[in-house]
Amino acid sequence: MSENDLNARDTHRHAIAKGNLSRYLVRPDLAATALAMGLILGGCGHEDSTTAKPTAGYQGKPDTAPWDGNRWHGDHESWERAIAARGQNQNEYVRIP
């Protein structure tokens, strides 16, 4: 080994001992380039949302109102009274003597 190699090695050891290494773990220009490439390539997988998707033949059963069943026969007011009574039966403050 030459004398220059030894001096370079000693200088590096001295820098490590003093903590004079670069304060950046990653070079800022490389980080910015990687971020830009990630953003650019991230847009490649974008699907166009303006095209209509084909719909299937069956879209599910249509919803009915809860008071349209056999118990209330479409009477919305009696259904609301039954729901209010059920809520009061579950109220602990009412149940305490």
C-alpha positions as CSV (number, residue, x, y, z in Angstrom):
1,M,0.0,0.0,0.0
2,S,1.1,3.5,-0.7
3,E,1.4,6.3,1.7
4,N,-1.6,8.1,0.1
5,D,-3.8,5.0,0.8
6,L,-2.8,5.1,4.5
7,N,-3.4,8.8,4.7
8,A,-6.9,8.4,3.1
9,R,-7.8,5.6,5.5
10,D,-6.6,7.6,8.5
11,T,-8.6,10.6,7.3
12,H,-11.7,8.4,7.0
13,R,-11.3,7.0,10.5
14,H,-10.8,10.4,11.9
15,A,-14.0,11.6,10.2
16,I,-15.9,8.6,11.6
17,A,-14.5,9.3,15.1
18,K,-15.5,12.9,15.0
19,G,-18.9,12.3,13.4
20,N,-18.2,14.3,10.3
21,L,-19.9,12.0,8.0
22,S,-22.6,13.4,5.7
23,R,-25.7,14.4,7.6
24,Y,-27.9,12.9,4.9
25,L,-28.4,9.2,4.8
26,V,-29.6,9.5,1.2
27,R,-28.5,12.1,-1.2
28,P,-31.3,14.6,-1.7
29,D,-31.1,14.7,-5.4
30,L,-31.4,10.9,-5.6
31,A,-34.3,10.9,-3.2
32,A,-36.1,13.6,-5.3
33,T,-35.5,11.6,-8.5
34,A,-36.8,8.4,-6.9
35,L,-39.9,10.3,-5.6
36,A,-40.6,11.8,-9.0
37,M,-40.2,8.5,-10.7
38,G,-42.6,6.9,-8.2
39,L,-45.2,9.5,-8.8
40,I,-44.8,9.3,-12.6
41,L,-45.1,5.5,-12.6
42,G,-47.9,5.5,-10.1
43,G,-50.2,7.2,-12.6
44,C,-49.7,4.4,-15.2
45,G,-52.1,2.1,-13.4
46,H,-55.0,4.6,-13.4
47,E,-58.2,3.4,-14.9
48,D,-60.4,5.9,-16.7
49,S,-63.5,6.4,-14.5
50,T,-65.7,7.9,-17.2
51,T,-66.3,4.7,-19.1
52,A,-69.5,2.9,-18.1
53,K,-69.0,-0.5,-16.6
54,P,-71.3,-3.2,-17.9
55,T,-74.1,-4.0,-15.4
56,A,-75.1,-7.5,-14.5
57,G,-78.7,-8.8,-15.2
58,Y,-79.6,-9.2,-11.5
59,Q,-79.0,-6.2,-9.3
60,G,-80.5,-7.6,-6.1
61,K,-83.9,-7.5,-4.4
62,P,-85.4,-4.0,-4.1
63,D,-85.7,-2.8,-0.5
64,T,-89.0,-2.4,1.2
65,A,-89.9,-0.2,4.1
66,P,-89.8,-2.0,7.5
67,W,-93.5,-1.1,8.2
68,D,-94.6,-2.8,5.0
69,G,-94.3,-6.3,6.5
70,N,-97.1,-8.6,7.7
71,R,-97.1,-7.2,11.3
72,W,-97.9,-3.6,10.5
73,H,-99.4,-3.8,7.0
74,G,-98.0,-0.5,5.9
75,D,-99.1,1.4,9.1
76,H,-96.1,3.7,9.6
77,E,-97.4,5.3,12.8
78,S,-97.9,2.0,14.6
79,W,-94.5,0.9,13.6
80,E,-93.0,4.1,15.0
81,R,-94.9,3.5,18.3
82,A,-93.6,-0.1,18.5
83,I,-90.0,1.1,17.9
84,A,-90.3,3.8,20.6
85,A,-91.8,1.2,23.1
86,R,-88.9,-1.2,22.3
87,G,-86.4,1.6,22.9
88,Q,-88.0,2.4,26.3
89,N,-87.9,-1.3,27.2
90,Q,-84.1,-1.2,26.6
91,N,-83.7,2.1,28.7
92,E,-82.0,1.1,31.9
93,Y,-83.0,4.4,33.6
94,V,-86.7,3.5,33.2
95,R,-86.2,0.0,34.4
96,I,-84.6,1.0,37.7
97,P,-87.2,1.2,40.5
